[in-house]
Amino acid sequence: QVQLVESGGGLVQPGGSLRLSCAASRSIRSIYDMGWYRQAPGKQRELVATITSGNKTNYVNSVKGRFTISRDNAKNTMYLQMNSLKPEDTAVYYCHDGQQAWGQGTLVTVSS
């Protein structure tokens, strides 16, 4: 089973940007569907964005036009570029390999 490690979270002001990274322990070239999820305090984990091995992407409506998911198979890494951040984006963000592997999460806090 692949191991996933997220990084890049932190505290940012509303309107700011962050880029999250998800580093995999092995090649992700053959992983068809990878994604980012988030869980806000007191809420259920929700899907944020997914990307296939063919770079087809899908986003939850609340982040469309602000977030961009990408993957670099040569670096075994998936990314989430987050722009125009809002307080409601505050959550722990997790990456997922579409099967059983989850990262430990990285906290994103959007606050002034």
C-alpha positions in Angstrom: 0.0 0.0 0.0 1.3 3.4 -0.9 2.1 5.9 1.9 1.0 9.5 1.5 2.4 12.5 3.3 0.8 16.0 3.0 2.6 19.3 3.5 2.0 23.0 2.9 -0.7 23.8 5.3 -0.6 26.9 7.6 -2.3 30.1 8.6 -3.3 32.5 5.8 -5.4 35.6 5.6 -8.6 35.7 3.6 -7.9 36.2 0.0 -4.5 34.5 0.3 -3.0 31.4 -1.3 -1.4 28.2 -0.3 -0.1 25.2 -2.2 -0.5 21.7 -0.7 1.6 18.8 -1.6 1.0 15.1 -1.3 4.2 13.0 -1.6 3.8 9.3 -2.3 6.2 6.5 -1.2 6.1 5.0 -4.7 5.2 5.7 -8.2 1.7 7.2 -8.7 1.8 6.8 -12.5 -0.5 3.8 -12.3 -2.9 5.2 -9.7 -6.0 6.1 -11.7 -7.9 8.4 -9.4 -6.3 10.5 -6.7 -7.9 13.2 -4.7 -8.0 15.9 -1.9 -10.5 15.8 0.9 -11.0 18.1 3.8 -12.6 18.0 7.2 -13.7 21.1 9.0 -14.2 21.1 12.8 -17.5 19.4 13.7 -18.2 18.4 10.1 -17.8 15.3 8.0 -14.9 14.8 5.6 -15.8 16.0 2.1 -14.3 15.6 -1.3 -12.5 18.7 -2.6 -11.0 17.7 -5.9 -10.0 14.6 -7.9 -7.6 14.0 -10.8 -7.2 10.9 -12.9 -4.0 9.4 -14.4 -5.1 11.2 -17.6 -5.3 14.5 -15.8 -9.1 14.8 -15.9 -10.1 16.9 -13.0 -13.3 17.3 -10.9 -14.0 19.9 -8.2 -16.7 20.5 -5.5 -18.7 23.5 -6.5 -17.5 25.6 -3.5 -13.9 25.6 -4.8 -14.4 25.8 -8.6 -12.4 28.6 -10.0 -10.2 29.0 -6.9 -8.5 25.7 -6.4 -6.4 23.7 -8.9 -5.5 20.0 -8.5 -2.5 18.7 -10.4 -0.1 15.7 -10.3 3.6 15.2 -11.2 4.1 11.5 -11.9 7.9 12.0 -12.2 8.0 13.3 -8.6 5.3 11.0 -7.3 3.5 14.1 -6.0 0.0 15.5 -6.2 -0.7 19.2 -5.5 -3.6 21.5 -4.6 -3.1 25.1 -5.4 -5.6 27.1 -3.4 -6.2 30.8 -4.2 -8.7 33.4 -2.9 -9.0 31.5 0.3 -12.0 32.0 2.5 -12.6 31.4 6.2 -14.9 28.5 5.3 -11.9 26.7 3.6 -10.5 26.2 7.1 -10.1 22.4 7.6 -7.6 19.6 7.8 -6.8 18.6 4.2 -6.1 14.9 3.3 -4.9 13.3 0.2 -6.2 9.9 -1.0 -5.1 7.4 -3.6 -8.7 6.5 -4.5 -8.3 3.1 -2.8 -7.2 2.6 0.8 -4.4 5.0 1.5 -4.8 8.3 3.3 -2.3 10.8 4.4 -2.1 12.2 8.0 -3.6 15.5 7.0 -2.3 19.1 6.9 -4.2 21.9 8.7 -5.2 25.0 6.7 -6.5 28.0 8.7 -7.9 31.0 6.9 -8.3 33.9 9.3 -7.4 37.5 9.8 
